[in-house]
Amino acid sequence: MASEILEDLFFIERGYLNANHFVYRSKSPTLIDTGYIAGLDETIKLLSQLDVNISDVSLIINTHTHCDHIGGNYRIQKESGCGIALHKIGRHFITTNDDWSTWWKYYNQDAKFFNCTKTLEDGDVIAIGPHEFEVIYTPGHASDGIVFYNRSEKLLISSDTLWENDMAVMTLRVEGSAALFRMKDSLKKLESLDVKKVYPGHGRPFTDMNKAITKAKKRIENFTLNREMIGNDLLKKIIIYTLLMNSGWTHTHFFSYLMETYWFKETINLYFNSEYELKYNEIMDSFFKRNMIKIKNNCLFTIVKP
């Protein structure tokens, strides 16, 4: 369901697998983030409900290069010849085919490289139709993360830098040991803004930015005091994400698959003394008890909205 947040600029809320995105409706549309690659058909359907055809898109702007935000880039650019704008660090990742820094290889995710044509830096102003947005660099969750602030309407597109009631996963093995501190500094940047409404990368829009920032800062503080919390949060989020990416695993086969990935073994090595099966069973049992993961026809599936 799309909602108009500024004249001809629409917010499209998705779920956990596909990031929320935005479309400026015109003869030459602009998109902000394009969802996950497997969700592209649904993305195209949602755009068509706004009378937007992907072959007409003139520009894609990405908040960062994680797979749930750039999944539609390759095909949309192929069909439209559109430009694509990224923060300068994200542009470097894409230009050098760095599928590690983008998390794609680390988390065994589907994504395709594309041609980045425009570089964005902290403090830039980018026009989306008649609407001007300030580019604010917010590393922490992603080293190329940016948000967009419309000062006149006090509107913030916060991507994965700020959610209402949770925080995006922190991958210190890719982003570095200082990622939590960079995330905290990014939140301080947002605190200085006068914001009436926030449109996050996942979840519904919200109005109380300061409350969300307070929750996120508290979570970061807890993470710094208890490293196991970082590991538990990562395992829970990425296991759900993995089940949304691919279905049809039996319980046994799913564990075997996870053991072949970089992220699963590294996370348990780092936070839980290499107790792979013990930790896997603990996490899965918690999901079963909360009915977040169920078994049907001997296969695992999650009820989380994709």
N, C-alpha and C positions, 0 to 999 in steps of 0.2 A: 504494500500500500504506500503510495507516494503522497507526500504532503509538501505544499508550496511554502517555503520559508522566507524567500524574497521573491520579487517579481520574476517569474519564469525560472526560478532556481528551486529545484525539488530535492527533497531528502527521501531516500528509499531505505527503509529499515529491513535488514535481512536477519541473520541468526548468528550462530556461533562459528560455523564453517565459513560463511561468506560475510565479509565485512560490509557494513553499511556503505552506501555510495550516494552521490549527488549528480544531478544532471541539470545543466542550463539548457532550456529548450529554446531553440532558434533554428534558422536555416543551416547554421554551422554549430552544432551542439558542442558543449564542453562537458566532460565527465570528471568527477573526482573519485578515484578508486573504482575498480571493476570486478571485485569479488574473486572467488576461487574459480579455477579453470573448469572444474566439473559442474559448477553452477552457472556457466555462461549462458546456456539456453534459457534458463529462468531469468537471468539478467536481461537478455535480449527481449524476452516477453514483457518484462516490467517496463523497459524503455519504450517498447512499441505502444504500451498503454498511454504514454505521454506523447505519442506521435513522433517518436524519435527513432530513426533508423541508424544502425551502427555504421552503415556506409557513408553517412553524412557527418560523422563526428570529425571535428577539426582539431580538438586537443583533449588529451587525457592528462590530468594532474594526479600524481600519487603522493600520499602522505608518507609512505615508506615502501620498501621493496619486498615485504613478506608476501607469501603466496596468496593469502586471502585478500590482498589489496590490489595485486597486479595480474590476477589470473586471466582476465579478459583482454589484457593489453595486446598480446601478439595477434590474436585474430581480428580484433577491432582495428588495429593499425594496418593489418594486411588488407582488410576490406575497404578501409577509408583513406589510407595514406596519412593519417592524422599525426600531429606532433605529440610528443610525450615529455612532460616536465617532471624532474626529480630534484631533490636536494643534491648538491654536488657530490656528497659521499655515495648516495644511492646511484648516481650516474656513473661513478667510478666502478661500483660493483657490477652494473649491467654492461658497461663498455668492456670490462675485462673478463666477462663471463664468470664472475665469482659467485658460484652457487653455494658456497659455504657461508660467507658473510650475510647473504640474503636468507639464510636458514634452510634453504630448499634441500640441500644435500644432508645437512645435519639431521633434519627431521624426516627425511625420505618423502618429500612432498613433490607434487606435480606442478611444474611451472615451465614457461618458455621465455627465453631471452627475446628482447625486442630492441628497437632503435630509440634511444633517448635523444631528443633533439633540443632540449632546453634545460638549463641549469638554474636551480633556485638556491638562494642563500638567505641566511637570517637577516631580516630587515627589509627584504624585497617586498614590493607591492605587486600583486598579480590581479589582473582584471578578469572577471568572469561575467561576460556581458557588461552591463553598466555597473556591476558591483565590484568594489575594490576590497581585496583581502590582504592583510599583512601576513607575511611568512615569518613564523617563529620557529626556530630550531629547538627541538626538545628531545635530545638523546636520552637513553636509559633503557627503555624497552627495545628500541631499535637505534643503531648508531646513525642512521640517516633519517630519523623521525622528524617530521615537521607538522605544525598545526596552522590553521588559517583563522584570522581574526578580522571581522568586519566591524570597524570602530564605530561607524555611524549608527548601525543597528544593534551594536553590542552583542554580536553573535559569534560564537566560537565553534569551529569545526575541530574537535579535539582528537580525533582518530583514536589511537591506542595509548596516548599519553594520559588521558583521563576518562575513566568510566564512572558511572554513578555509584555503584555499590561494590565494585571489585577492582582489581588491578590486572593489567595484562601480564602474561607470563614473563619472568625474568630469566634469561638464558645466559648466565655468567660465563659458561664455557665458550660461547661465541662472542658475547659483548664485552667480556672482561670483568675482572674482579671489582672494578670501580663503577659498574653499571648502576648499582643502587644509589650511589652518591650523585651520579649524573641525573638519574631519575628525580631525585629530591630537588636538585637545582632546577630542573625543568618545571617542576611544580611551582617553585618560587616565582618563575617567570610568569606563570599563569595567574598567580595570586595578585600580581600587579595590574591585571586587566579589569576593566569594568564590563562585566558580562551579565546579560539578562538570560541568555539561553545557550545551552551546550548541546552540540550534536556529536555524539561519540562514535568511535569506530565499530562498536558492537553495543547493542542495547538501545533503549528508547531515549529520546531527548530529555533533558532535565534542566531545571532552573537554578538550583542551589549549588553553584560551582564551589563555593567555599566549603560546604559540608563534604562534597565529594573529595576535595583536595585534602581535607583533614583526615578522612578515612584512608586515603592513599598514603599520606605521610605516616600515619600510625602503622599501616601495614609494612611500609619500608623499615620503620623503626623495629618492628617485631622481627622482620627478616634479618636485620643486622645483628640482633641479639640471639636469634635461634636459627642457625643455618638449615636445620632440618625442615623448617617451614618453607624455605625456598624449594627444596627438593620435593616435598609433598605437593606443593602448589603446582609445580611443573609437571610432575607425574600425572596428577589428576586431570589437568587441563589438556595435556598432549595425548593422553590415552583416549579421552572423549573425542578430541579432534581427529585422531587416527581412525577411530571407529566411524566417524562421519565421512572421512575420505574414502574408506573402503569397508564394505560390509561382507558378510559371508564367512567370517572366521569362526571356527570352533574355539572353545576355551583354550585347549592345548595348542592349537596352531597359532593362536594370537600371541601367546607367550613366546613361542619359537620365533615368530616374526619380529617381535620387539627385541629379542636377543640379537638379531642380525643388524639392528640399527645402531647408529652412533649414540644418539641421545639417551636411549634407555640405559644402556650399560654404563655410560659415563656419569649419568645422574646418580645411579645407585652406587657406583664406585666413589663418587665425590661426597655424597651425603649419608649413605646407609651401609657402609662397610662391605660392599659387593654382595649383599644378600639378595640376589636377584629374584628368586622364586618366592621367598618369604615376603618381600616387599610387594611384588606383583599381586600375590594372593590377598595381602592386607588391603591394598587399594581397591581391588576388584570386589572384595567382600563388602567394603564400605559403599560401593556403587550399587551392588545388589540390594543391600538393606534399604537404601534410599530410592530404589526403583529407577535409578538413572540409567542403568544398564540391565537389559533383560536377555533371556535366551528364548529363541523361537526356532523350531526345526533344527535344534542343536547348534544354532548359530547366534553369536552375540550381536546385539544392536542397542543403540542408545536412543532415548526419547528426546534428547536435546534437539532443539530446532536448528536445522542446518543453515 
